[in-house]
Amino acid sequence: MCDIVLNYNCSTTKEKNGVLISVWGPLTCVDKFPQWKWAENLWDAYEKFIIDITKKFIEMGEHVTYLALCKNEGDLEACYKVNSDGGLSTDIVVYNGNIDEVINLFEKASFVVGTRFHSVVMAMNAKCAIYPIVYESKTKQLLIDSGYNGTYSDIEDEGSYSVNAVIENYLERRRIPCEELKQRASMQFDKLKLFVKG
């Protein structure tokens, strides 16, 4: 899937604006997802971090939108919960197969706080400045493979939550380079074609 997303040619806008935050929901409903049972005590710190980031950006005059990429895994519920618990009223966009709308969000965003793996990949592809929040090894591996040298948070390490680090990435327009990965992604089916042709 990462390869497919990286093969999509984004037509990024010249004037980007607004902050897009991908919210991760399984921590709000671990009873439905036993594989995340180990993480059930991580929600409060994660939610506070998202609230603090949101309030800081609003204070800075930025428009903030929450993105629920996986509704069936609790992302939408989590967006509502963060808004409610934080006394916020951010816009919420949910992915329901509306890929063009979601891609358009990334094309226009000036900054992305990405928790979901594909929010990180889509931000890379749209050349957005980003702050990743890592909850699984494939995101961490992507950051390594891409040569990313910026800061990020690890959902298992509350001590890595730093609003100042997020703002630093924002001010420095820190991106995850993807040119080399895009080139490799464009060749993903070459060997298969050679095999099929014999």
Beta strands, then each sheet from edge to edge (+ up, - down):
strand 1: 19-22
strand 2: 64-68
strand 3: 91-94
strand 4: 111-114
strand 5: 129-134
strand 6: 153-154
sheet 1: 3+ 2+ 1+ 4+ 5+ 6+
end
